[in-house]
């Protein structure tokens, strides 16, 4: 609708039963009814709140389920260069992943979010607003929808079980004090031997290595930004001897705490 802008939108209450593609990206959200969506030879019935990401060169069409059916959807249109910049913020390969994916990229928005989208677009259509302002608010909506899609497509963090999330939260405290690794295992549903295997498989590190890195990373901050001595920092972080602290620090950082402080003093 706005050829000079990087984004635009259409609110449609009719089907588009013709396979087509385009040189821009599209995110469409079903606002009422049900729509049969065909994309790259895959079919899916989309209901209210469902949305789909259409990449450039995707072949798709939208059909009502019967002749007398009614449905509406909002299509957000995103110029290719603008979308590439947005996706590059997440990573260099994200655009390529979406364009070469074997399955359709689809998500569902909550009722609250759908109402927000609908009301915002209604404001576009009901009130006198400059094209620049419409494009501005359209970009905000598109950013929110992309975040929902990204969370659905890349579920790394959400796949961690609740008990492990709580355990990691505990370990991320650099001042954590404990006597034995078995004592830490009591914070989880597992024995230490079983916990060790699960932890290494999930994080790629042993519990001891993970705790050591949390403490040493904090020690680096204290060495740069505080006047505490190396002994005070070691004691503060729970090390039983300065030699143990120095050895651990050097094995992780590659230099001694004193050398690190000398090399990283603020100018």
C-alpha positions, 0 to 999 in steps of 0.5 A: 500500500505504501511503495515508498515505505519499508513496511505496509499492511492489508486487512482482507475479508476475502479469499485469495485462491490463486497460487502466487509469490512476491519479492517481499516478506509477509506475516499474515495473522488470521483475525476471524474465521478459518482459512485453508492456507496452502504454501509450497504444497503444504496445507493447513487450516488456520484459525483465529490468532494463527499467523504465518511467515511468508518468505520471498518466492514462497508459493501460497494461496488462501481459501475459505473452507466453504463458499459461504464461509467468512474470515478475515486476516491482516497481512503485514508486508515487509520489504526484503532489505528491511527484513534482512536487517531485522533478522540479522540482529538475531544472527547471520544465518537466520534469514537463510534458515527461514528461506530454506526451512523444510516446514512452514513457519507458523505461530499463534498469538494470544487473544490479548496480542491479537486484540492489540494488533486489531485495535492498532490497525483499526486506528490506522484505518479510522483516524487521519494519520500520516503514512510515516506514522502508519509505517512507524507503528506498523514496524512496532507490530512487525517487530513484536510478531517476529519476536513471537515467531523467533521464540517458537522456532528456536526454543533452546532455553524453554526446553530446559526442565524447571528443576535444571533452570532453578539449579542453574540460577543457584549456580550463577551466584558467584558467592555460592558456598558449599562443602561438597558436590553431593551437597549441591545435588540435594537441590535437585531430584537426582543423585550426584552421579546422575546429576553429573551426567545430565548436567554435562550432557546439557551444558557441555561442562561439569558442575565444578567447571561451571561453578569455577567459571561463574566465580572467575568471571566475577573475579575478573570484574572485581579485579577491574573495578574494585580496590580489593586485593587478590587475597580479599577477592579469593576469600570473598568468593569462597576459595580456601587458599589463594594458591587454589584461586590463582591456579583456577584463575590462570587455567580459565583466563590464561594469566594470573589475577595480578597480571590480569589486573595490570592489563585491564586497568581502566584508562 
